[in-house]
Amino acid sequence: MRVLLNASDLTVHDGRTLVALHERLLGKGGARLELNHYLETFVRKPGALPGATALEQARHAGTFTPTHEAWWAAACKAHGDAEGTRALIEVLLLHRHMPREQVLAGIRAALAAGALTADVVALEARKTTMPLATTTRTDEPPVAGAPAESLTVRRLTHRYPTDALNRRLRQPASPPNLNQSGVTMTTQPTPRRRGLTEEAADAAVDQACRMLRLPTIRAQFPDTADGATRQQLSYRAFLAELLLAQCDDRARRRSERRIRAATFPREKSLRAFDYDANPNIDPATINTLATCEWVKKGQPLCLIGDSGTGKSHLLIALGTEAAMAGYRVKYTLATKLVNELVEAADEMMLSKTIARYGRVDLLMIDELGYMALDRRGAELLFQVLTEREEKNSVAIASNESFSGWTKTFTDPRLCAAIVDRLTFGGNIIETGTDSYRLAHTKARLGS
């Protein structure tokens, strides 16, 4: 690679091949921006093109002509500012592999026809160099002129150069029209269909959905397209149907991933909870908690009651609602959490473990109070609760009232500090003492 600075220009050579030529700026501190270098960026952000310095310099240099301006204005009027600007950028990209005057001629022809797409400009530009058919005698059949491809086909075949895609997207050239003596006959050119065939369009949508990672649209596109044809939906309604289906499916899969990440031991829902079996629980209070406003505010939740009164059911069901609402949830047993903290402390990983539990939006600790914790385990649990204090929510289920927590946390001061963190500004629900499971078993045996 060689760069030569001449009196009036700067040239870049790859071996003996000239790959770039730029005018030399004589003024001190001057800068020249080539519009061609920024086209890929403007495709992603078309709103930045109208005020771009590169565009102003292109106008001053005469590379962006009034013909471009007229076509741009007409495209924006027909397709809107963003899509019209993208169409203009596709036209400007044609200058990279086609002569300038040929592209300008294509723009003028497309503008006169009112066809404001880059595909039509490319087609009209190629027509300016297409030779007229003449009567000739040859020993071999003449080669037919290369058919004009749409930009969509060219992009897909360039990005996915597989034989299968080429066979589906590219249309075979028509054989030359020969008489019995082998002479090419002059005929009127038949008009070509603009756009893609149905088969090519399906292949293009399939490959585009793979590239953009839109599996739902890829799977539902054929049926949705057929339904839109039967129902005579507008283009906007058809596009809305596809995008909403993709959004709904993506939201569903995200909710499923969050529920799996929460590691719930079993599935529980609020719809399956029997409020008649436990009149101590107010349905209105539970429905209010199901809105997850307390999770958003970082408030704690305590479910206190004897075994079999529905604490774990409500804890898992409310955690599931939070996961479906978009919050990160983690469910664990109190003894399991303490054991994990002790092992992390022994392996010098305590800080990372506490930080990991501190990042989730809702930490759910079940069966707190069933077993007494030693001082070290209680202190490590206290560190987790302190990490989350007034920042992220903690929900616990315990079979002991707060006055009996001294059996679990033997240090009175530590016990008081933990109770203080779990109750400050939070919600406390007492589920009572009547076991639903025991009553259900007695009723079944009695019957």
C-alpha positions in Angstrom: 0.0 0.0 0.0 1.5 3.4 -1.1 0.2 6.9 -0.4 1.5 9.7 -2.7 1.0 13.4 -2.0 1.1 15.3 -5.3 0.8 19.0 -6.0 -3.0 18.9 -6.5 -4.1 15.5 -5.2 -3.5 12.6 -2.9 -3.5 9.1 -4.3 -3.6 5.6 -2.7 -2.1 2.6 -4.5 -2.4 -1.1 -3.8 0.6 -2.3 -5.7 0.1 -0.8 -9.1 -3.6 -0.4 -8.8 -5.1 3.1 -7.9 -7.6 2.6 -5.2 -8.3 6.2 -4.0 -7.9 9.7 -5.3 -8.6 12.8 -3.2 -8.1 16.5 -4.0 -5.3 18.0 -2.0 -6.4 20.8 0.4 -4.1 23.8 0.3 -5.5 25.7 3.3 -4.1 25.0 6.7 -6.4 23.1 9.0 -8.8 22.3 6.3 -10.9 19.1 6.2 -12.7 17.3 3.4 -15.4 14.8 4.1 -16.4 12.3 1.4 -20.1 11.6 1.5 -19.5 8.2 0.0 -17.6 7.2 3.1 -20.5 7.7 5.4 -23.4 6.1 3.5 -23.5 3.0 5.6 -23.8 5.1 8.8 -26.6 7.2 7.3 -28.6 4.0 6.4 -28.8 3.3 10.2 -29.5 7.0 11.1 -31.1 8.6 8.1 -32.1 11.7 10.1 -28.5 12.7 10.3 -28.0 13.1 6.5 -29.9 16.5 5.9 -27.6 18.4 8.2 -24.4 16.5 7.6 -21.2 18.4 6.8 -20.3 15.7 4.2 -23.5 16.4 2.3 -22.9 20.2 2.3 -19.4 19.6 0.9 -20.7 17.2 -1.7 -23.2 19.9 -2.9 -20.4 22.5 -3.0 -18.2 20.1 -5.0 -21.0 19.3 -7.4 -21.1 15.5 -6.7 -24.5 15.9 -5.2 -26.5 17.4 -8.0 -29.9 19.1 -8.4 -31.0 15.8 -9.9 -30.3 14.1 -6.7 -32.1 16.8 -4.8 -35.2 16.5 -6.9 -35.3 12.7 -6.6 -34.7 13.0 -2.8 -37.6 15.5 -2.3 -40.0 13.3 -4.4 -39.0 10.1 -2.5 -39.5 11.8 0.9 -42.9 13.0 -0.2 -43.9 9.5 -1.3 -42.4 7.4 1.4 -41.8 9.7 4.3 -38.5 11.4 5.4 -36.8 8.4 6.9 -37.6 5.9 4.1 -37.2 8.4 1.4 -33.7 9.2 2.7 -32.8 5.5 2.9 -34.0 5.2 -0.7 -31.7 8.1 -1.7 -28.7 6.4 0.1 -29.3 3.2 -1.9 -29.2 5.3 -5.1 -26.0 7.0 -4.0 -24.5 3.5 -3.3 -25.0 2.8 -7.1 -22.3 5.3 -7.8 -19.7 2.9 -6.4 -20.1 0.3 -9.2 -21.8 2.3 -12.0 -20.6 5.3 -14.0 -21.8 8.7 -12.7 -23.7 9.8 -15.9 -25.3 6.4 -16.2 -26.7 6.7 -12.6 -27.9 10.3 -13.2 -29.7 9.2 -16.4 -31.4 6.4 -14.4 -32.5 8.9 -11.7 -34.0 11.2 -14.3 -35.8 8.4 -16.0 -37.2 7.0 -12.7 -38.2 10.5 -11.6 -40.0 11.1 -14.9 -41.9 7.8 -14.4 -42.7 8.5 -10.8 -41.0 5.3 -9.7 -39.1 6.4 -6.6 -37.1 3.3 -5.6 -33.4 2.4 -6.0 -34.3 -0.7 -7.9 -36.0 1.3 -10.7 -33.0 3.7 -10.8 -30.6 0.8 -11.2 -32.8 -0.8 -14.0 -33.1 2.5 -15.9 -29.4 3.2 -15.5 -28.5 -0.2 -17.1 -30.9 0.4 -19.9 -28.8 3.4 -21.0 -25.9 1.0 -21.9 -28.0 -2.0 -23.2 -27.2 -2.5 -26.9 -30.0 -2.8 -29.4 -30.6 -6.2 -31.0 -29.3 -6.6 -34.5 -29.6 -9.3 -37.1 -26.3 -11.3 -37.1 -25.1 -14.7 -38.3 -22.8 -16.6 -35.9 -21.5 -20.1 -35.6 -22.5 -20.1 -31.9 -25.6 -18.7 -30.2 -25.1 -15.1 -29.0 -25.0 -14.5 -25.2 -28.1 -12.8 -24.0 -27.8 -9.6 -22.0 -27.6 -10.0 -18.2 -31.0 -9.3 -16.7 -31.3 -6.5 -14.1 -31.6 -7.8 -10.6 -33.3 -6.0 -7.8 -31.2 -4.6 -4.9 -32.9 -7.0 -2.5 -31.9 -10.0 -4.5 -28.4 -8.8 -4.9 -27.9 -8.2 -1.2 -29.3 -11.6 -0.2 -27.3 -13.5 -2.8 -24.2 -11.6 -1.8 -24.7 -12.3 1.9 -25.9 -15.9 1.5 -24.2 -17.2 -1.6 -25.7 -20.7 -1.4 -26.7 -22.6 -4.5 -30.2 -23.2 -3.1 -30.8 -19.5 -2.5 -29.4 -18.6 -5.9 -31.7 -21.1 -7.6 -34.7 -19.8 -5.8 -34.0 -16.1 -6.1 -32.4 -15.7 -9.5 -34.5 -16.1 -12.6 -32.9 -17.9 -15.6 -32.2 -15.7 -18.7 -34.3 -16.3 -21.7 -32.6 -18.1 -24.6 -31.9 -16.2 -27.8 -34.7 -16.1 -30.4 -33.3 -18.1 -33.4 -34.9 -19.0 -36.7 -34.3 -22.4 -38.4 -31.0 -21.1 -40.0 -29.6 -20.0 -36.7 -30.0 -16.3 -37.2 -30.9 -14.1 -34.3 -34.3 -12.5 -34.9 -34.9 -8.9 -33.9 -38.0 -8.7 -31.7 -39.6 -6.1 -29.5 -38.3 -6.4 -25.9 -41.0 -7.8 -23.6 -41.6 -5.8 -20.4 -40.1 -7.3 -17.3 -42.0 -7.7 -14.1 -40.6 -5.3 -11.5 -40.2 -6.7 -8.0 -39.9 -10.3 -6.7 -41.9 -13.3 -7.6 -43.9 -15.0 -4.8 -41.3 -17.8 -4.4 -38.4 -15.3 -4.3 -40.3 -13.1 -1.8 -40.9 -16.0 0.5 -37.2 -16.9 0.3 -36.2 -13.3 0.9 -38.4 -13.0 4.0 -37.1 -16.3 5.3 -33.5 -15.3 5.0 -34.1 -11.8 6.4 -35.9 -13.2 9.4 -33.0 -15.6 10.1 -30.5 -12.7 9.8 -32.6 -10.4 12.1 -33.5 -13.2 14.5 -37.2 -13.0 14.1 -38.3 -16.6 14.4 -42.0 -15.9 15.1 -42.4 -13.7 12.0 -40.5 -16.4 10.0 -42.9 -19.1 11.2 -46.2 -17.2 11.0 -45.5 -15.1 7.9 -47.1 -17.5 5.3 -50.3 -18.0 7.3 -50.5 -14.3 8.3 -50.0 -13.2 4.6 -52.7 -15.6 3.4 -55.1 -14.4 6.1 -54.3 -10.7 5.3 -55.1 -11.4 1.6 -58.5 -13.1 2.5 -59.4 -10.3 5.0 -58.1 -7.5 2.7 -55.9 -6.0 5.4 -54.0 -2.9 4.6 -50.2 -3.0 4.5 -50.0 -1.3 7.9 -52.4 -3.7 9.5 -50.5 -6.7 8.0 -47.2 -5.4 9.4 -48.8 -4.7 12.8 -50.1 -8.3 13.0 -46.6 -9.7 12.3 -44.8 -7.3 14.7 -47.3 -7.8 17.5 -47.0 -11.6 17.2 -43.2 -11.3 17.4 -43.4 -9.0 20.4 -45.9 -11.3 22.2 -43.9 -14.4 21.6 -40.7 -12.7 22.7 -42.3 -11.4 25.9 -43.6 -14.9 26.6 -40.2 -16.5 26.2 -38.6 -13.9 28.4 -41.1 -14.5 31.1 -40.4 -18.3 30.9 -36.7 -17.6 31.2 -37.1 -15.5 34.3 -39.4 -18.1 35.9 -36.8 -20.8 35.2 -34.1 -18.6 36.6 -36.0 -18.1 39.8 -35.7 -21.9 40.5 -39.2 -22.3 42.0 -39.6 -25.9 43.4 -43.1 -26.2 41.8 -45.7 -24.2 39.9 -48.1 -22.2 41.9 -50.5 -19.5 40.8 -52.9 -17.1 42.5 -55.8 -18.4 40.4 -55.4 -21.8 42.0 -55.3 -20.5 45.6 -58.4 -21.3 47.6 -59.4 -18.3 49.6 -62.5 -20.0 51.0 -60.2 -22.6 52.8 -58.3 -19.8 54.6 -60.5 -16.8 55.5 -57.6 -15.1 57.3 -56.2 -14.1 53.9 -57.8 -11.1 52.2 -58.1 -11.5 48.4 -57.9 -7.8 47.8 -54.6 -7.6 49.6 -53.1 -10.4 47.6 -54.4 -8.9 44.3 -52.8 -5.6 45.3 -49.5 -7.4 45.9 -49.9 -9.1 42.5 -49.4 -5.7 40.8 -45.8 -5.9 42.0 -45.8 -2.2 43.1 -44.0 -3.3 46.3 -41.3 -4.9 44.3 -40.9 -1.7 42.3 -40.5 0.3 45.5 -38.1 -2.3 47.1 -40.4 -3.1 50.0 -40.2 -6.3 52.1 -43.0 -8.9 52.5 -43.5 -11.3 55.4 -45.9 -14.2 55.4 -46.3 -15.5 58.9 -48.4 -18.6 59.9 -48.4 -22.2 60.8 -47.5 -25.1 58.4 -50.2 -25.8 55.8 -51.8 -22.4 55.7 -50.7 -21.4 52.2 -47.5 -19.4 52.9 -45.3 -21.2 50.3 -48.1 -21.2 47.8 -48.5 -17.4 48.0 -44.8 -16.9 48.1 -44.2 -18.8 44.8 -47.3 -17.4 43.1 -46.3 -13.8 43.9 -42.8 -14.5 42.8 -44.2 -15.9 39.5 -46.2 -12.7 39.0 -43.1 -10.6 39.6 -41.1 -12.6 37.1 -43.9 -12.3 34.5 -43.9 -8.5 35.1 -40.3 -8.3 34.1 -38.5 -8.5 37.5 -35.5 -10.8 38.3 -36.6 -13.2 41.0 -34.7 -15.8 43.1 -36.3 -18.4 45.3 -34.4 -20.3 48.0 -34.8 -22.0 51.3 -33.4 -20.3 54.4 -31.1 -23.3 55.3 -29.9 -23.6 51.7 -29.0 -20.0 51.5 -27.1 -20.1 54.7 -25.2 -23.2 53.7 -24.3 -21.5 50.4 -23.0 -18.4 52.2 -20.9 -20.5 54.6 -19.3 -22.5 51.7 -18.7 -19.2 49.8 -17.0 -17.8 52.9 -14.7 -20.8 53.2 -13.8 -20.6 49.5 -13.1 -16.8 49.7 -16.1 -16.2 47.4 -18.4 -14.5 49.9 -18.4 -11.0 48.4 -19.3 -12.3 44.9 -22.1 -14.5 46.4 -23.6 -11.6 48.4 -23.4 -9.3 45.4 -25.2 -12.0 43.2 -28.1 -12.2 45.7 -28.1 -8.4 46.0 -28.6 -7.9 42.2 -31.9 -9.7 41.9 -35.1 -7.5 42.1 -36.9 -9.9 44.5 -35.2 -12.4 46.8 -37.7 -15.0 48.3 -36.6 -16.9 51.4 -38.9 -19.8 52.4 -39.1 -21.9 55.6 -37.3 -19.3 57.7 -37.7 -20.3 61.4 -38.0 -24.1 60.9 -34.4 -24.6 62.0 -32.1 -22.7 64.3 -29.1 -21.0 62.7 -25.7 -20.8 64.3 -24.2 -17.4 64.9 -22.0 -17.5 61.8 -24.9 -18.5 59.5 -27.1 -15.8 61.1 -24.4 -13.1 60.5 -24.0 -14.1 56.9 -27.7 -14.0 56.3 -27.7 -10.6 57.9 -25.1 -9.4 55.4 -27.4 -10.4 52.5 -30.4 -8.6 54.0 -28.2 -5.5 54.6 -27.0 -5.6 51.0 -30.6 -5.4 49.8 -32.0 -2.9 52.5 -34.2 -0.3 51.0 -32.9 -1.1 47.5 -34.5 -4.4 46.5 -37.3 -6.4 47.9 -37.1 -9.4 50.2 -40.1 -11.8 50.7 -40.0 -14.4 53.5 -42.3 -17.2 54.7 -42.0 -18.3 58.4 -43.9 -20.6 60.7 -42.8 -18.6 63.7 -44.1 -15.2 64.8 -41.5 -12.5 65.3 -41.5 -13.0 69.0 -40.3 -16.6 68.4 -37.4 -15.7 66.1 -35.0 -15.8 69.0 -35.1 -19.6 68.5 -33.7 -19.2 65.0 -31.4 -16.3 65.7 -29.8 -16.9 69.1 -28.2 -13.4 69.4 -31.0 -11.0 70.5 -29.4 -8.0 68.9 -28.9 -9.7 65.6 -32.5 -11.0 65.7 -33.8 -7.5 66.4 -31.8 -6.1 63.5 -33.0 -8.8 61.1 -36.7 -8.2 62.1 -36.2 -4.5 61.7 -35.0 -4.9 58.1 -37.7 -7.3 57.1 -40.6 -5.2 58.5 -39.6 -1.6 57.9 -42.1 -0.1 55.4 -43.2 -3.6 54.3 -46.2 -5.8 54.2 -47.0 -8.4 56.8 -49.7 -11.1 56.2 -50.7 -13.6 58.8 -52.0 -16.8 57.3 -53.4 -18.2 60.6 -53.0 -21.5 62.4 -55.5 -23.8 60.6 -53.7 -26.2 58.3 -55.5 -26.5 54.9 -53.6 -29.8 54.1 -54.7 -31.3 57.5 -58.3 -30.3 57.0 -58.3 -31.6 53.5 -56.8 -35.0 54.6 -59.4 -35.3 57.4 -62.3 -34.6 55.0 -61.0 -37.1 52.5 -60.7 -39.8 55.2 -64.1 -39.0 56.6 -65.7 -39.4 53.2 
